[in-house]
Amino acid sequence: MNMNPAGTLPVLDIGGRVICGVFPIVEYLFETAQRDPGPAARMSLWPASPLERAEARRVADWFLHKFDAEVSQVLLDEKIYKPMSGVRSSPDLNAIRGSRGNLRYHMAYISFLSEARRWLGGDQMSFADLMAAGQLSAMDYLSEIDWSAFPETKVWFARLKSRPSFRALLADRLPGFNPTDAYANLDF
């Protein structure tokens, strides 16, 4: 709350100057990486043209808001946060069923995007892919995704999770909640 009165994450502290929110932080990193001649400048999180950036931002926003609200928040609440809280309550099976239906809808949309382009936001990997991958990684950890029903999405996700920068995420574990054996397998 001292860093961000809104009480939300993420928060980035740059020498005492605080940047709050996903898009402001990503835009800051994008703008500063462009001036850095080091390794950070090799990969841009956004495409070069304004129209391509707009599409990548649209897809990133889809996962930050729509996918998160319709799928991740509910499944994480019911399967992780409730059990971790110590409160003895049964999972809301109707909420889980609804979120699983929404997940199939979102997976079909990712497949649609994957058929039309190499990356979800366009021809190059962008922040849109990272937003989607974070959401899907959480659902994959919970064994919520039937990858055989979405082969295009599986190919895209395998390409992304085989990147060296993604491997640290695949090594994370929640105590008491183990992923499937295929979770960290790059060729799942």
ZAFI-508673 format. One line per field, with one value per atom (N, C-alpha, C): residue number from 1; residue in one letter; atom name; x, y, z. Coordinates in Angstrom, 1 decimal. Each point is the difference from the previous one (the first is absolute). Layout:
BEGIN
pos: [NUM  ...]
code: [a  ...]
site: [CA  ...]
u: [X  ...]
v: [Y  ...]
w: [Z  ...]
# end
This chain:
BEGIN
pos: [1  1  1  2  2  2  3  3  3  4  4  4  5  5  5  6  6  6  7  7  7  8  8  8  9  9  9  10  10  10  11  11  11  12  12  12  13  13  13  14  14  14  15  15  15  16  16  16  17  17  17  18  18  18  19  19  19  20  20  20  21  21  21  22  22  22  23  23  23  24  24  24  25  25  25  26  26  26  27  27  27  28  28  28  29  29  29  30  30  30  31  31  31  32  32  32  33  33  33  34  34  34  35  35  35  36  36  36  37  37  37  38  38  38  39  39  39  40  40  40  41  41  41  42  42  42  43  43  43  44  44  44  45  45  45  46  46  46  47  47  47  48  48  48  49  49  49  50  50  50  51  51  51  52  52  52  53  53  53  54  54  54  55  55  55  56  56  56  57  57  57  58  58  58  59  59  59  60  60  60  61  61  61  62  62  62  63  63  63  64  64  64  65  65  65  66  66  66  67  67  67  68  68  68  69  69  69  70  70  70  71  71  71  72  72  72  73  73  73  74  74  74  75  75  75  76  76  76  77  77  77  78  78  78  79  79  79  80  80  80  81  81  81  82  82  82  83  83  83  84  84  84  85  85  85  86  86  86  87  87  87  88  88  88  89  89  89  90  90  90  91  91  91  92  92  92  93  93  93  94  94  94  95  95  95  96  96  96  97  97  97  98  98  98  99  99  99  100  100  100  101  101  101  102  102  102  103  103  103  104  104  104  105  105  105  106  106  106  107  107  107  108  108  108  109  109  109  110  110  110  111  111  111  112  112  112  113  113  113  114  114  114  115  115  115  116  116  116  117  117  117  118  118  118  119  119  119  120  120  120  121  121  121  122  122  122  123  123  123  124  124  124  125  125  125  126  126  126  127  127  127  128  128  128  129  129  129  130  130  130  131  131  131  132  132  132  133  133  133  134  134  134  135  135  135  136  136  136  137  137  137  138  138  138  139  139  139  140  140  140  141  141  141  142  142  142  143  143  143  144  144  144  145  145  145  146  146  146  147  147  147  148  148  148  149  149  149  150  150  150  151  151  151  152  152  152  153  153  153  154  154  154  155  155  155  156  156  156  157  157  157  158  158  158  159  159  159  160  160  160  161  161  161  162  162  162  163  163  163  164  164  164  165  165  165  166  166  166  167  167  167  168  168  168  169  169  169  170  170  170  171  171  171  172  172  172  173  173  173  174  174  174  175  175  175  176  176  176  177  177  177  178  178  178  179  179  179  180  180  180  181  181  181  182  182  182  183  183  183  184  184  184  185  185  185  186  186  186  187  187  187  188  188  188]
code: [m  m  m  n  n  n  m  m  m  n  n  n  p  p  p  a  a  a  g  g  g  t  t  t  l  l  l  p  p  p  v  v  v  l  l  l  d  d  d  i  i  i  g  g  g  g  g  g  r  r  r  v  v  v  i  i  i  c  c  c  g  g  g  v  v  v  f  f  f  p  p  p  i  i  i  v  v  v  e  e  e  y  y  y  l  l  l  f  f  f  e  e  e  t  t  t  a  a  a  q  q  q  r  r  r  d  d  d  p  p  p  g  g  g  p  p  p  a  a  a  a  a  a  r  r  r  m  m  m  s  s  s  l  l  l  w  w  w  p  p  p  a  a  a  s  s  s  p  p  p  l  l  l  e  e  e  r  r  r  a  a  a  e  e  e  a  a  a  r  r  r  r  r  r  v  v  v  a  a  a  d  d  d  w  w  w  f  f  f  l  l  l  h  h  h  k  k  k  f  f  f  d  d  d  a  a  a  e  e  e  v  v  v  s  s  s  q  q  q  v  v  v  l  l  l  l  l  l  d  d  d  e  e  e  k  k  k  i  i  i  y  y  y  k  k  k  p  p  p  m  m  m  s  s  s  g  g  g  v  v  v  r  r  r  s  s  s  s  s  s  p  p  p  d  d  d  l  l  l  n  n  n  a  a  a  i  i  i  r  r  r  g  g  g  s  s  s  r  r  r  g  g  g  n  n  n  l  l  l  r  r  r  y  y  y  h  h  h  m  m  m  a  a  a  y  y  y  i  i  i  s  s  s  f  f  f  l  l  l  s  s  s  e  e  e  a  a  a  r  r  r  r  r  r  w  w  w  l  l  l  g  g  g  g  g  g  d  d  d  q  q  q  m  m  m  s  s  s  f  f  f  a  a  a  d  d  d  l  l  l  m  m  m  a  a  a  a  a  a  g  g  g  q  q  q  l  l  l  s  s  s  a  a  a  m  m  m  d  d  d  y  y  y  l  l  l  s  s  s  e  e  e  i  i  i  d  d  d  w  w  w  s  s  s  a  a  a  f  f  f  p  p  p  e  e  e  t  t  t  k  k  k  v  v  v  w  w  w  f  f  f  a  a  a  r  r  r  l  l  l  k  k  k  s  s  s  r  r  r  p  p  p  s  s  s  f  f  f  r  r  r  a  a  a  l  l  l  l  l  l  a  a  a  d  d  d  r  r  r  l  l  l  p  p  p  g  g  g  f  f  f  n  n  n  p  p  p  t  t  t  d  d  d  a  a  a  y  y  y  a  a  a  n  n  n  l  l  l  d  d  d  f  f  f]
site: [N  CA  C  N  CA  C  N  CA  C  N  CA  C  N  CA  C  N  CA  C  N  CA  C  N  CA  C  N  CA  C  N  CA  C  N  CA  C  N  CA  C  N  CA  C  N  CA  C  N  CA  C  N  CA  C  N  CA  C  N  CA  C  N  CA  C  N  CA  C  N  CA  C  N  CA  C  N  CA  C  N  CA  C  N  CA  C  N  CA  C  N  CA  C  N  CA  C  N  CA  C  N  CA  C  N  CA  C  N  CA  C  N  CA  C  N  CA  C  N  CA  C  N  CA  C  N  CA  C  N  CA  C  N  CA  C  N  CA  C  N  CA  C  N  CA  C  N  CA  C  N  CA  C  N  CA  C  N  CA  C  N  CA  C  N  CA  C  N  CA  C  N  CA  C  N  CA  C  N  CA  C  N  CA  C  N  CA  C  N  CA  C  N  CA  C  N  CA  C  N  CA  C  N  CA  C  N  CA  C  N  CA  C  N  CA  C  N  CA  C  N  CA  C  N  CA  C  N  CA  C  N  CA  C  N  CA  C  N  CA  C  N  CA  C  N  CA  C  N  CA  C  N  CA  C  N  CA  C  N  CA  C  N  CA  C  N  CA  C  N  CA  C  N  CA  C  N  CA  C  N  CA  C  N  CA  C  N  CA  C  N  CA  C  N  CA  C  N  CA  C  N  CA  C  N  CA  C  N  CA  C  N  CA  C  N  CA  C  N  CA  C  N  CA  C  N  CA  C  N  CA  C  N  CA  C  N  CA  C  N  CA  C  N  CA  C  N  CA  C  N  CA  C  N  CA  C  N  CA  C  N  CA  C  N  CA  C  N  CA  C  N  CA  C  N  CA  C  N  CA  C  N  CA  C  N  CA  C  N  CA  C  N  CA  C  N  CA  C  N  CA  C  N  CA  C  N  CA  C  N  CA  C  N  CA  C  N  CA  C  N  CA  C  N  CA  C  N  CA  C  N  CA  C  N  CA  C  N  CA  C  N  CA  C  N  CA  C  N  CA  C  N  CA  C  N  CA  C  N  CA  C  N  CA  C  N  CA  C  N  CA  C  N  CA  C  N  CA  C  N  CA  C  N  CA  C  N  CA  C  N  CA  C  N  CA  C  N  CA  C  N  CA  C  N  CA  C  N  CA  C  N  CA  C  N  CA  C  N  CA  C  N  CA  C  N  CA  C  N  CA  C  N  CA  C  N  CA  C  N  CA  C  N  CA  C  N  CA  C  N  CA  C  N  CA  C  N  CA  C  N  CA  C  N  CA  C  N  CA  C  N  CA  C  N  CA  C  N  CA  C  N  CA  C  N  CA  C  N  CA  C  N  CA  C  N  CA  C  N  CA  C  N  CA  C  N  CA  C  N  CA  C  N  CA  C  N  CA  C  N  CA  C  N  CA  C  N  CA  C  N  CA  C  N  CA  C  N  CA  C  N  CA  C  N  CA  C  N  CA  C  N  CA  C  N  CA  C]
u: [0.8  -0.8  0.9  1.2  0.8  0.6  0.2  0.5  -1.1  -1.2  -1.1  -1.3  -0.5  -1.2  -1.2  0.0  -1.1  0.1  1.2  0.2  0.0  0.4  0.1  1.4  0.2  1.3  -0.1  1.0  1.4  0.4  1.1  0.6  1.5  0.6  1.4  0.6  1.0  0.7  1.3  0.2  1.2  0.6  0.9  0.8  -0.9  -1.1  -0.9  -1.2  0.0  -1.1  -0.8  -1.3  -0.8  -0.9  0.0  -0.9  -1.0  -1.3  -1.0  -0.8  -0.3  -0.9  0.8  -0.6  0.6  0.4  -0.9  0.3  1.0  -0.2  1.1  1.4  0.1  1.3  0.6  -0.9  0.5  0.4  -0.8  0.4  1.3  0.2  1.2  1.2  -0.1  1.0  0.3  -1.1  0.2  0.8  -0.4  0.6  1.5  0.3  1.3  0.9  -0.5  0.8  0.4  -0.8  0.4  1.2  0.3  1.2  1.2  -0.3  1.1  0.7  1.3  0.7  0.3  -0.4  0.3  -1.0  0.1  -0.9  -1.5  -0.4  -1.4  -0.6  0.9  -0.5  -0.2  0.5  -0.1  -1.5  -0.8  -1.4  -0.9  -0.9  -1.0  -1.3  -0.6  -1.3  -1.2  0.2  -1.0  0.5  -0.9  0.3  0.4  0.6  0.5  -1.1  -1.0  -1.0  -1.2  -0.6  -1.1  -1.1  -0.4  -1.1  0.3  1.2  0.5  0.0  0.5  0.0  -1.4  -0.9  -1.4  -0.6  0.3  -0.5  0.6  1.3  0.7  -0.6  -0.2  -0.6  -1.4  -0.8  -1.4  0.1  0.9  0.1  0.5  1.0  0.5  -1.1  -0.8  -1.1  -1.1  -0.2  -0.9  0.4  1.2  0.5  0.1  0.4  0.1  -1.4  -1.0  -1.3  -1.0  -0.3  -1.1  0.3  1.2  0.3  0.2  0.6  0.2  -1.3  -0.9  -1.3  -0.9  0.0  -0.9  0.6  1.3  0.6  0.9  1.1  1.0  -0.4  -0.7  -0.4  -0.8  -1.0  -0.9  0.7  0.8  0.6  1.1  0.8  1.0  -0.7  -1.0  -0.7  -0.5  -0.7  -0.6  1.0  1.1  0.9  1.2  0.4  1.3  -0.3  -0.6  -0.1  -0.9  -1.2  -0.9  0.7  0.6  0.7  1.2  0.7  1.1  -0.4  -1.2  -0.5  -0.3  -0.2  -0.3  -1.5  -0.8  -1.4  -0.6  -0.8  -0.5  -1.3  0.1  -1.2  0.3  -1.1  0.1  0.2  0.7  0.1  -1.4  -0.2  -1.2  0.0  -0.6  0.1  -0.7  -1.0  -0.6  0.9  0.7  1.0  1.2  0.4  1.1  -0.5  -1.2  -0.5  -0.2  -0.4  -0.2  1.4  1.0  1.3  0.6  -0.2  0.5  -0.6  -1.3  -0.6  0.6  0.2  0.7  1.4  0.7  1.3  0.0  -0.9  -0.1  -0.3  -0.8  -0.3  1.3  0.8  1.2  1.1  0.0  1.0  -0.3  -1.3  -0.4  0.4  -0.1  0.5  1.5  0.7  1.5  0.3  -0.7  0.2  -0.2  -1.1  -0.3  1.2  0.5  1.1  1.2  0.3  1.2  0.0  -1.2  -0.1  0.3  -0.3  0.1  1.3  0.8  1.3  0.9  1.3  1.0  -0.2  -0.2  -0.2  -1.4  -0.5  -1.3  -0.3  1.0  -0.2  0.4  0.6  0.5  1.1  0.9  1.0  1.2  0.2  1.1  -0.6  0.8  -0.4  -0.1  -1.0  -0.2  -0.6  -0.2  -0.6  -1.3  -0.7  -1.3  0.3  1.0  0.4  0.3  0.7  0.4  -1.2  -1.0  -1.2  -0.8  -0.1  -0.7  0.7  1.3  0.8  -0.1  0.0  -0.1  -1.4  -1.0  -1.3  -0.1  0.5  -0.1  0.9  1.1  0.9  -0.6  -0.8  -0.7  -1.1  -0.7  -1.0  0.6  1.1  0.7  0.5  0.5  0.5  -1.1  -1.2  -1.2  -0.7  0.7  -0.5  -1.4  -0.2  -1.3  -0.1  1.1  0.0  0.1  -0.9  0.0  0.7  1.4  0.8  -0.4  -0.4  -0.4  -1.1  -0.9  -1.1  0.4  1.2  0.5  1.4  0.2  1.4  0.7  -0.7  0.7  0.5  -0.8  0.4  1.1  0.0  1.1  1.3  0.0  1.3  0.5  -0.9  0.4  0.6  -0.7  0.4  1.3  0.2  1.3  1.1  -0.2  1.0  0.4  -1.0  0.2  0.7  -0.5  0.6  1.3  0.4  1.4  1.0  -0.4  1.0  0.7  1.3  0.7  -0.6  -0.5  -0.6  -1.2  -0.7  -1.2  0.3  1.1  0.3  -0.1  0.4  -0.1  -1.4  -1.0  -1.4  -0.4  0.5  -0.4  0.6  1.0  0.7  -0.7  -0.9  -0.7  -1.0  -0.1  -1.0  -0.7  -1.3  -0.7  0.0  0.4  0.0  -1.4  0.0  -1.3  -0.8  0.4  -0.7  1.0  0.0  1.0  -0.6  0.8  -0.6  0.1  -0.5  0.1  1.4  0.4  1.3  0.4  -1.0  0.2  0.2  -0.3  0.0  1.4  1.1  1.3  0.6  -0.6  0.5  -0.2  1.1  -0.1  -0.7  0.0  -0.7  -1.3  -0.6  -1.2  -0.9]
v: [-1.2  1.2  1.3  -0.1  1.1  0.3  -1.0  0.1  0.3  -0.6  0.1  0.2  1.1  0.2  -0.8  -0.5  -0.8  -1.4  -0.4  -1.3  -1.1  0.3  -1.1  -0.2  -1.1  -0.4  0.0  0.1  0.1  1.4  0.2  1.3  -0.2  1.0  0.1  1.2  -0.2  1.1  0.2  1.2  0.4  1.1  -0.3  1.0  0.9  -0.5  0.8  0.6  -0.2  0.4  -1.2  0.0  -1.2  0.1  -1.1  -0.2  -1.1  0.2  -1.0  -0.4  -1.3  -0.5  -0.7  -1.0  -0.8  0.8  0.7  0.7  1.2  0.8  1.0  -0.6  -1.1  -0.6  -0.5  -0.7  -0.6  1.1  1.1  1.1  0.7  0.1  0.6  -0.9  -1.3  -0.9  0.0  0.1  0.1  1.2  1.1  1.3  0.1  -0.6  0.1  -1.1  -1.1  -1.0  0.4  0.9  0.5  0.8  0.7  0.8  -0.7  -1.3  -0.8  -0.8  0.2  -0.8  -1.4  -0.4  -1.3  -1.1  -1.2  -1.1  0.3  0.9  0.3  0.6  0.7  0.6  -1.0  -1.2  -1.0  -0.4  0.0  -0.5  1.1  0.5  0.9  -0.7  0.5  -0.6  0.4  1.0  0.5  0.1  -0.3  0.1  1.5  0.2  1.3  0.9  -0.4  0.9  0.3  1.1  0.4  -1.0  -0.4  -1.0  -1.3  -0.5  -1.3  0.1  1.1  0.2  0.0  0.7  0.0  -1.4  -0.8  -1.4  -0.8  0.2  -0.8  0.5  1.3  0.5  -0.5  -0.1  -0.6  -1.4  -0.8  -1.4  -0.1  0.8  0.0  0.4  1.0  0.5  -1.1  -0.8  -1.1  -1.0  -0.3  -1.0  0.7  1.2  0.7  0.2  0.2  0.3  -1.1  -0.3  -1.0  -1.4  -0.5  -1.4  -0.1  1.0  0.0  0.0  0.8  0.1  -1.2  -0.6  -1.1  -1.3  -0.2  -1.3  0.0  0.7  -0.1  0.3  1.2  0.4  -1.1  -0.5  -1.0  -1.3  -0.6  -1.2  0.0  1.1  0.2  0.2  0.7  0.2  -1.4  -0.7  -1.3  -1.1  -0.1  -1.1  0.3  1.3  0.3  0.9  1.1  1.0  -0.5  -0.6  -0.5  -1.1  -1.0  -1.0  0.6  1.0  0.6  0.8  0.6  0.9  -0.8  -1.3  -0.7  0.0  0.7  0.1  -1.3  -0.7  -1.3  0.3  0.1  0.1  -0.8  -0.5  -0.8  0.9  -0.5  0.8  0.2  1.2  0.3  -0.7  -1.1  -0.8  0.7  0.8  0.7  1.1  0.6  1.0  -0.6  -1.2  -0.7  -0.5  -0.5  -0.4  1.2  1.1  1.2  0.4  0.1  0.4  -1.0  -1.3  -1.0  0.2  0.4  0.3  1.2  1.0  1.2  -0.3  -0.9  -0.3  -0.6  -0.9  -0.6  1.1  1.0  1.1  0.7  0.4  0.7  -0.8  -1.3  -0.9  0.0  0.0  0.0  1.3  1.1  1.3  0.0  -0.5  -0.1  -0.9  -1.0  -0.9  0.8  0.8  0.8  1.0  0.7  0.9  -0.8  -1.1  -0.8  -0.5  -0.3  -0.4  1.1  1.2  1.2  0.7  -0.2  0.7  -0.9  0.4  -0.8  0.2  1.3  0.3  0.6  0.0  0.5  1.4  0.9  1.4  0.4  -0.9  0.3  -0.9  0.6  -0.8  -0.2  0.8  -0.2  -0.2  -0.7  -0.2  1.4  0.2  1.2  -0.2  1.1  0.0  -0.8  0.0  -0.8  -1.4  -0.6  -1.4  -0.3  1.0  -0.2  0.1  0.8  0.1  -1.3  -0.5  -1.2  -1.2  0.0  -1.2  0.0  1.1  0.0  -0.6  0.4  -0.5  -1.5  -0.4  -1.5  -0.8  0.5  -0.7  -0.4  1.0  -0.3  -1.0  0.0  -1.0  -1.3  0.0  -1.3  -0.6  0.8  -0.4  -0.8  0.5  -0.5  -1.2  -0.4  -1.0  0.3  1.2  0.4  0.0  -0.2  0.1  -1.3  -0.3  -1.2  0.4  -0.1  0.4  -0.7  -1.3  -0.7  0.6  0.8  0.6  1.3  0.5  1.3  -0.1  -0.7  -0.3  1.3  1.0  1.2  0.8  0.0  0.7  -0.8  -1.3  -0.8  0.3  0.2  0.3  1.3  1.0  1.4  0.0  -0.7  0.0  -0.8  -1.1  -0.7  0.9  0.8  0.9  1.0  0.5  1.0  -0.5  -1.2  -0.5  -0.6  -0.2  -0.6  1.1  1.3  1.1  0.0  0.2  0.0  0.9  1.2  0.9  -0.6  -0.9  -0.6  -1.1  -0.6  -1.2  0.2  1.2  0.3  -0.1  0.4  -0.1  -1.4  -0.9  -1.4  -0.7  0.6  -0.6  0.4  1.0  0.4  -1.0  -0.2  -0.9  0.6  -0.3  0.4  -1.1  0.2  -1.1  -0.6  -1.3  -0.7  -0.1  0.6  0.0  -0.4  -1.2  -0.4  0.0  0.4  0.0  -1.4  -0.2  -1.3  -0.2  -1.2  -0.3  0.8  0.2  0.7  1.5  0.6  1.4  0.6  -0.5  0.5  -0.6  -1.0  -0.6  0.9  0.4  0.9  -0.5  -1.3  -0.7  -0.6  0.4  -0.6  -0.5]
w: [0.0  0.0  0.0  0.6  0.0  -1.4  -0.8  -1.3  -1.0  0.2  -1.0  0.8  0.2  0.8  -0.5  -1.3  -0.5  0.6  0.6  0.6  -1.0  -1.2  -1.0  -0.5  -0.6  -0.6  -1.5  -0.7  0.4  0.3  0.7  0.3  -0.3  -0.6  -0.4  0.6  0.9  0.6  -0.8  -0.6  -0.7  0.7  0.9  0.8  0.7  0.7  0.7  -0.7  -1.3  -0.9  -0.2  0.3  -0.1  -1.2  -0.7  -1.2  0.4  -0.2  0.4  -1.2  -0.1  -1.0  -1.1  -0.6  -1.0  -1.2  -0.6  -1.3  0.3  1.0  0.2  0.2  0.7  0.3  -1.3  -0.8  -1.3  -0.9  -0.1  -0.9  0.5  1.3  0.5  -0.4  0.2  -0.4  -1.5  -0.8  -1.5  -0.3  0.5  -0.3  0.4  1.2  0.5  -0.6  -0.4  -0.7  -1.3  -0.7  -1.3  0.0  1.2  0.1  0.5  0.5  0.6  -1.1  -0.2  -1.0  0.4  1.2  0.5  -0.5  0.7  -0.4  0.0  0.9  0.1  -1.3  -0.7  -1.3  -1.1  0.1  -1.0  -0.3  1.0  -0.1  0.4  -0.8  0.3  0.4  1.0  0.4  -0.8  -0.9  -0.9  -1.4  -1.0  -1.4  -0.3  -1.2  -0.5  -0.4  -0.7  -0.6  1.0  0.0  0.9  -0.1  -1.2  -0.2  0.6  -0.2  0.6  1.5  0.5  1.5  0.5  -0.7  0.5  0.1  -1.0  0.0  1.2  0.2  1.1  1.3  0.1  1.3  0.2  -1.1  0.1  0.5  -0.5  0.4  1.4  0.4  1.3  1.0  -0.4  0.9  0.2  -1.1  0.1  1.1  0.1  1.0  1.4  0.0  1.3  0.7  -0.8  0.5  -0.2  -1.3  -0.3  0.5  -0.5  0.4  1.5  0.6  1.5  0.7  -0.4  0.7  -0.2  -1.2  -0.4  0.3  0.2  0.2  1.2  0.0  1.0  1.4  0.2  1.3  0.7  -0.7  0.6  0.3  -1.0  0.2  1.1  0.0  1.0  1.4  0.1  1.2  0.6  -0.9  0.4  0.3  -0.8  0.1  0.8  0.1  0.7  1.3  -0.2  1.1  1.1  -0.3  1.0  0.9  -0.7  0.8  0.8  -0.5  0.7  1.2  -0.1  1.1  1.3  -0.1  1.2  0.3  -0.7  0.2  -0.5  0.7  -0.4  -0.8  -1.3  -0.8  -1.3  -0.5  -1.2  -1.2  -1.0  -1.3  -0.6  -0.6  -0.7  -1.3  -0.1  -1.3  -1.2  0.3  -1.1  -0.6  0.9  -0.4  -0.8  0.5  -0.7  -1.4  -0.1  -1.3  -0.9  0.4  -0.8  -0.5  0.9  -0.4  -1.0  0.2  -1.0  -1.4  0.0  -1.3  -0.6  0.8  -0.5  -0.5  0.7  -0.4  -1.4  -0.3  -1.3  -1.1  0.3  -0.9  -0.3  1.1  -0.2  -0.7  0.2  -0.7  -1.5  -0.3  -1.4  -0.6  0.7  -0.5  -0.2  0.9  -0.1  -1.2  -0.2  -1.2  -1.3  0.0  -1.2  -0.3  1.1  -0.2  -0.5  0.6  -0.3  -1.4  -0.6  -1.4  -0.9  0.4  -0.9  0.0  1.1  0.2  0.8  -0.1  0.8  1.5  0.4  1.4  0.2  1.3  0.2  -0.4  0.2  -0.2  -1.4  -0.8  -1.3  -0.5  -0.8  -0.6  0.9  1.0  1.0  1.4  0.8  1.4  0.6  0.8  0.7  1.4  0.6  1.4  0.0  -1.1  -0.1  0.3  -0.6  0.2  1.5  0.6  1.4  0.9  -0.3  0.8  -0.1  -1.2  -0.2  0.6  -0.1  0.5  1.5  0.7  1.4  0.5  -0.7  0.3  -0.3  -1.1  -0.4  0.8  0.4  0.9  1.3  0.6  1.2  -0.2  -1.1  -0.3  -0.2  -0.7  -0.3  1.3  0.9  1.3  0.8  -0.2  0.7  -0.8  -1.1  -0.9  -0.6  -0.3  -0.5  -1.5  -0.7  -1.5  -0.6  -0.9  -0.9  -1.3  0.1  -1.2  -1.3  0.1  -1.2  -0.8  0.7  -0.7  -0.7  0.3  -0.6  -0.5  -1.1  -0.4  -0.5  -0.5  -0.4  1.2  1.0  1.2  0.7  -0.1  0.6  -0.7  -1.3  -0.7  0.4  0.0  0.4  1.5  0.9  1.4  0.1  -0.7  0.1  -0.6  -1.0  -0.5  1.0  0.7  1.0  1.3  0.4  1.3  -0.2  -1.2  -0.3  0.0  0.1  0.1  1.3  0.0  1.3  1.1  -0.4  1.0  0.7  -0.6  0.6  0.9  0.0  0.8  1.5  0.5  1.4  0.5  -0.9  0.4  0.1  -0.9  0.1  1.2  0.6  1.2  1.3  -0.1  1.3  0.4  1.3  0.6  1.2  0.1  1.2  1.0  1.2  1.0  0.2  -0.2  0.2  -1.3  -1.1  -1.2  -1.1  -0.4  -1.0  -1.4  -1.0  -1.4  -0.6  -1.1  -0.7  -0.4  -0.4  -0.4  -1.3  -0.9  -1.2  0.1  1.1  0.2  -0.4  0.5  -0.3  -1.3  -0.6  -1.2  -1.2  -0.6  -1.1  -1.2  -0.2  -1.1  0.4  1.1  0.5  -1.1]
# end
